[in-house]
């Protein structure tokens, strides 16, 4: 094999390796689905967004219908404001609801959209009125432990002492 052929194959191998690294970086960064489809933005207010991140998927019936665009804080309502980029191919009624859900027990968080029954559809700049905040695992554990301790305390010392018979 000549030196030129060897240089060509080494260069090709390095190029393929770089392409593979870029692909893996995009997959790890949740940016694998570059969607150039036209979108419209709507907002939703949540009391607690948990670990929701920008670019998190928005799913309806398990299908990705958009991505989280921005996350901010509303100083008047004291709530998190999430801006959703929904693909224009998917329309949702104005009374749809948004919930922050988790894939699996400790998986990534995403927004689940449940369509409503209105005839009027959400449009650019609209707001989803019905939201359900993220379930924070730490809060659930503390509630469970607190209620367990309360039940134990009531069983041990919560009763009255028996009266002595005269």
N, C-alpha and C positions, 0 to 999 in steps of 0.2 A: 504494500500500500504506500502510496506517495505521501509526502508530508502535507500536501494540499488537501487530500482526502481525509487524512487524520484530523487536520484542523477543522474541516467542515463538520465532521461527525462530533467532535468535541464541542464545537459551537452550537450545533443543533441540540445536543444533550443538555447543555447549560441553559439554552433558551427554553426548552421544555420544562426543565426544573424550575425556572423562574415563573413560568406560566402556572405551574402546579402550586407554587408558593402563594402567588396572588390569588388563585382560586380558593385555597385553604384559608387565607386571611379574610377574604370576603365572606366565606361560609361562617367562620368563627365570629365575624362582626355582624352577622345577621343582615348582610347586604347582598345576598346571593341573587335575590330577585329584583334586578334593576327593572323597574316598571316605568316605561315611558308612556303609559296610558294616561289620558287626561284625568285629573282628579278634581274634587271639590272639597273644601274644608268646612268642618263643623266642629263645635266645641262641646265639651261636657265637663261638669264640675263634680269633683269627688271629695269626700271627707278624708279619705286615706287612699293613696295610690300604691302603698307598699313598695315593692321593688320594680315597678313599671319603668321602662326605659324608652327613650326616643328610638324610633325605628321598630318598636315592638309591633307584632302583627295585630290586625283587627280581623276577627273571624266571625262569620255568620254560618251556622250549620257546618262548622268545620272547614269552610272555604275562606282563604285569605282574601278579604275585600278591600284592604287598605293597610296603612301603616300609621303609627303615632308620629306626628310631625313635631310638636313642641309640648313641653310640660312647664307650667308656670304656677304662680300663686296669685290669687285674687285677694287684695288687701281689704276689700269691702265685705266679701262673703266669708273670708278666712277659710277658703277651700282651694284645693289644687285645681288648676284649669288645664285640661288636656285638649290639644288641637288634633283632630283626626283628619288624615288625608284619605278620603274614600274614592275609589275608582268610579268614574262616571257611568260605567257599565252596570253598576249596582246601585239601585235606588231603594231608599228605606222611608217608610212613613214617618211623619213628624212625631208620632207617639211611640217610636221605638225606644228600647231601653238598652243601656250599656252597662256591662258588668266587668270588673277586673277579675280574671280567672287565672289559674295556674295550671300549666301542663304537668300532670303527675303530682307527686307529693311535694317535691322541692324543685320543680322545673321552672322554666322561664314564665313570666307573667305576660298575658296578652289581654286584649279587650274583646269580649264577646258581645255581639250585637244581636238583639232579639227584635225582629220586626213587629210593629204594632198593627193596628187595623184601620188607621186613618186613610182617607183618599189622597190627602195632600202629602207630598214627598218633601224630605229634607233637601235644602238647596245650599248653595255657597253662602257661608256666614251663618248658617242655622245653628241651633243649639239643641242638644239631646237633653230633655228635661228629667227623664227617669234614669237614675244611675244607682249602681250598687258598688260600694267601695271594696277594696281588696280585703281578703281574709288574712290577717297577720297571724302566722303560726304561733309566735310568742304570746300573743294575747289569748289565743285559744288555750294554750298550755297553762297560762297563769289562771284563767277562769276555771279550768278543770281542777287545778291544784287547790285553788281557793275554795271551791265548792266541796271538794273532798275533805279538806281540813275542817270546814264548817260542819259537815255531816258527822265527822269523827268527834269533834268537840261537843256536839249536841248529844251524841250517844253516850259519851263518857260522863260529862258533868252537867248536862243540860236538864236532867230530870230532877224531881224533888225527892228528898229522903223519905222513906216510909215512916209513918206515924206509929209511935209505940201504943200498944193497946192498954187501956186502963182497966 
